[in-house]
Amino acid sequence: IDKIILKCYESDVNEILVITGKGIHSKNNSDVYNSNQYNKLKNTIPIFIKNKPDLFSKIKNIRTAPTNQGGEGALIIKLKKSIK
C-alpha cells in the first residue's frame, strides 16, 4: 500500500480506491492471539498509514467508500497535492 500511495502522490493522483473486501471469511473469534478489529485489511490499512509519518503526511483523509464503489469492502484514500 505504501508503494501505491507514493506512486499516486508523485503522479498527482488525488484519490485512491482500495478494494479490501469485507473480511467476512475471517474466523478468528476463537483465537486469543487475533483481534476481531485488526484481522481485517480495511481496519489495518489506516493504522499502517498512521504509523508511517512519511506516508501519513501525504494523506488528507481515509474513509469507507460509498456503496456504489464498494461500500464496507473498500476504502477511499484522499491524497494531498504533491509539492514539486
C-alpha positions, 0 to 999 in steps of 0.5 A: 500500500505504501508503494501505491500511495507514493506512486499516486502522490508523485503522479498527482493522483488525488484519490485512491480506491482500495478494494479490501473486501469485507473480511467476512471469511475471517474466523478468528473469534476463537483465537486469543492471539487475533483481534476481531478489529485488526484481522481485517485489511480495511481496519489495518490499512489506516493504522499502517498509514498512521504509523508511517509519518512519511506516508501519513503526511501525504494523506488528507483523509481515509474513509469507507467508500460509498456503496456504489464503489464498494461500500464496507469492502473498500476504502477511499484514500484522499491524497494531498497535492504533491509539492514539486 
